């Protein structure tokens, strides 16, 4: 498809009946599929991350307004670095070993207005991918809610003209990582520094670190199992959708384990498995075993 044809393609909007169908599909996807849903405020977005690799050049982002009021969103690109604890910090220039994807991304529309129970598509396209060097390129698409404006001629009556009033208007936004991958991946990951702490003698808190090497990021799910001295296996914790982005080599992570499971966290072993997300066959990225005493 040519660029002009892509950008001029009519953006699809759904009727109320199709909105209900869309929400039903989204719920099923979030339960049974690796494609996840991002939601904040009354805005629902799927998928929650976009990866362009191989011959893939386009992606639809499905937006839905689940609220009771019409909402407007500005769509833009933002850049972030991931800290070692997994939080994000906005930046304007890439760190050493980090590549932005913004110069090779196109999206339309850049403003979305959704009535209650209305859904719409934002279309994304990769451009000039053949000119990119092997590696990974990442930017984040940002959906920023536009606050409602007070109509002209409308003025709030002040009870005390000598008082200074400050009105805080919360503005929320959602960011979706968009990744372009070029060439073969050399990514490897291992788990280290595994330890278990029982907080207040009741809450089992598992801590460990991801150690990533190679030219691309890693994204997957954590499964924690307790293996008793008699080899009884009990699932005691899961976390879906954990990323370690380039250029980071380390991400430190902690999670609470199930304290209602009938397991003894002072005997046996804990097995931590980090796997890819897939609707078919998952790939094991890394595994670690912690002996308990």
PyMOL commands that set and color helices and strands:
alter all, ss='L'
color gray80, all
select helices_A, chain A and resi 3-8+16-32+102-104+129-131
alter helices_A, ss='H'
color red, helices_A
select strands_A, chain A and resi 37-40+43-46+49-52+58-65+71-78+80-82+88-90+105-108+111-114+119-126+135-145+173-182+188-199+203-213+218-227+233-244+250-256+269-276+284-291
alter strands_A, ss='S'
color yellow, strands_A
deselect
rebuild
show_as cartoon
